[in-house]
Amino acid sequence: MKNLYFFLLAICLTVTGCDTNKDNQIKYIIGEWKLKKVTIPFIDKSYDYSQYSIVYEFKRNGVLTVSGETDVIDTYIGHTIGKYSYTFIEDKEGYGMVGLPYGLKIDDDTYWYKISSEELTITRTPLDGYAYYLVKLK
C-alpha cells in the first residue's frame, strides 16, 4: 500500500510539473517584445535592429502581432508586419538538448525558443537557422 501511495504521488507531481512549465511559458511570453537582432550562424551574419522599433506582441488568445518600422530597413529579416496565430508545441525533435527546450508554431512554421522574464530567443533550427533575439518591453 505504501508503494502504491508513492507511485501515485510521483504521477501527480509529474503531471503537475508539466502544467506548471506550460503555465510559466504562457506567463513569460505574453506581452510586448522588442526585436534587438537577427543572426544567421551558418554564414556568420548578424543584423542589429536595436535602434528600430520592431515589436512582437504575444497575446493570451494565441495571436502574435508584429508591428514597427520594417519598411525603412533595407536588410530587414523577420516576420512581416501583421497578425499571426501561435501555439506551443512539444519538443519532439530533441532541440532541448541544445538549450532550446520549447516549441512554438507561428502560423504553419515551427520555431524553437528559450525564454526568461526579460529575454526571448526564437530560432527555426538551432544550429544553422535564423535566430531572433528579443527583449521584454511590458
C-alpha positions as CSV (number, residue, x, y, z in Angstrom):
1,M,0.0,0.0,0.0
2,K,2.9,2.3,0.8
3,N,4.4,1.7,-2.6
4,L,1.1,2.5,-4.3
5,Y,0.9,5.8,-2.4
6,F,4.4,6.9,-3.5
7,F,3.7,5.7,-7.1
8,L,0.5,7.9,-7.2
9,L,2.3,10.8,-5.6
10,A,5.1,10.6,-8.3
11,I,2.5,10.6,-11.1
12,C,0.7,13.6,-9.6
13,L,3.9,15.5,-9.2
14,T,4.9,14.7,-12.8
15,V,1.6,15.9,-14.2
16,T,1.6,19.0,-12.1
17,G,5.1,19.8,-13.1
18,C,4.3,19.7,-16.8
19,D,1.3,22.0,-16.3
20,T,3.4,24.5,-14.3
21,N,6.0,24.5,-17.0
22,K,3.4,25.4,-19.7
23,D,1.9,28.0,-17.4
24,N,5.3,29.6,-17.0
25,Q,5.8,29.6,-20.8
26,I,2.5,31.4,-21.2
27,K,3.1,33.8,-18.3
28,Y,6.5,34.8,-19.6
29,I,5.8,35.0,-23.4
30,I,2.6,37.2,-23.0
31,G,3.4,40.8,-23.7
32,E,5.5,43.0,-25.9
33,W,9.0,42.1,-27.0
34,K,11.4,44.4,-29.0
35,L,13.5,42.8,-31.7
36,K,17.1,43.5,-31.0
37,K,18.9,41.5,-33.6
38,V,18.7,38.5,-36.0
39,T,21.7,36.2,-36.5
40,I,22.4,33.7,-39.3
41,P,25.0,31.4,-37.8
42,F,25.8,29.3,-40.8
43,I,27.1,32.4,-42.7
44,D,28.3,34.2,-39.6
45,K,26.0,37.2,-40.2
46,S,24.2,39.4,-37.7
47,Y,21.7,42.2,-38.2
48,D,21.3,44.8,-35.4
49,Y,17.7,46.2,-35.2
50,S,18.0,47.7,-31.7
51,Q,17.7,51.2,-33.0
52,Y,14.4,50.5,-34.6
53,S,11.0,49.9,-33.0
54,I,10.0,46.4,-34.1
55,V,7.6,44.9,-31.6
56,Y,6.4,41.3,-31.3
57,E,3.3,41.2,-29.1
58,F,2.2,37.8,-27.9
59,K,-1.4,37.9,-26.7
60,R,-3.1,35.4,-24.3
61,N,-5.6,34.4,-27.0
62,G,-2.9,32.9,-29.3
63,V,-2.4,35.9,-31.5
64,L,1.1,37.3,-32.3
65,T,1.1,40.9,-33.7
66,V,4.2,42.2,-35.3
67,S,4.4,46.0,-35.7
68,G,7.0,48.6,-36.3
69,E,9.1,50.3,-38.9
70,T,10.3,47.4,-41.0
71,D,9.7,49.3,-44.3
72,V,12.6,51.7,-43.6
73,I,15.1,48.9,-43.2
74,D,16.9,47.6,-46.3
75,T,18.1,44.4,-44.6
76,Y,15.1,43.5,-42.5
77,I,15.0,39.8,-41.8
78,G,12.0,38.9,-39.7
79,H,8.2,38.4,-39.7
80,T,6.4,41.0,-41.8
81,I,4.0,43.4,-40.1
82,G,0.8,41.7,-39.4
83,K,-1.1,39.2,-37.2
84,Y,-0.2,35.5,-36.8
85,S,-1.6,32.7,-34.8
86,Y,0.7,30.9,-32.4
87,T,0.6,27.7,-30.3
88,F,3.0,25.9,-28.0
89,I,4.3,22.5,-29.1
90,E,6.3,19.7,-27.6
91,D,10.0,19.2,-28.2
92,K,9.8,16.1,-30.4
93,E,13.0,16.8,-32.2
94,G,15.3,17.0,-29.2
95,Y,16.3,20.6,-29.5
96,G,16.1,20.9,-25.7
97,M,19.5,19.2,-25.8
98,V,21.0,22.3,-27.4
99,G,19.4,24.7,-25.0
100,L,16.0,25.3,-26.7
101,P,13.5,23.3,-24.8
102,Y,10.3,24.9,-26.0
103,G,8.5,24.7,-29.3
104,L,6.3,27.4,-30.9
105,K,4.3,27.2,-34.0
106,I,3.7,30.6,-35.7
107,D,1.1,30.1,-38.4
108,D,2.4,27.0,-40.2
109,D,6.1,27.5,-39.3
110,T,7.8,25.7,-36.4
111,Y,10.3,27.5,-34.1
112,W,12.2,26.6,-31.0
113,Y,12.8,29.1,-28.3
114,K,14.3,29.8,-24.9
115,I,12.8,32.4,-22.6
116,S,13.3,34.2,-19.3
117,S,11.3,37.0,-17.8
118,E,13.3,39.5,-19.8
119,E,14.8,37.8,-22.9
120,L,13.4,35.7,-25.7
121,T,15.3,33.8,-28.4
122,I,13.4,32.2,-31.3
123,T,15.0,30.1,-34.0
124,R,13.9,27.9,-36.8
125,T,16.7,25.3,-36.5
126,P,19.2,25.9,-33.6
127,L,22.4,25.0,-35.4
128,D,22.0,26.7,-38.8
129,G,18.8,28.8,-39.0
130,Y,17.9,32.4,-38.3
131,A,17.8,33.3,-34.6
132,Y,15.7,36.2,-33.4
133,Y,16.7,38.0,-30.2
134,L,14.1,40.0,-28.4
135,V,13.9,41.9,-25.0
136,K,10.7,42.3,-22.9
137,L,9.0,45.7,-23.0
138,K,6.0,45.0,-20.9
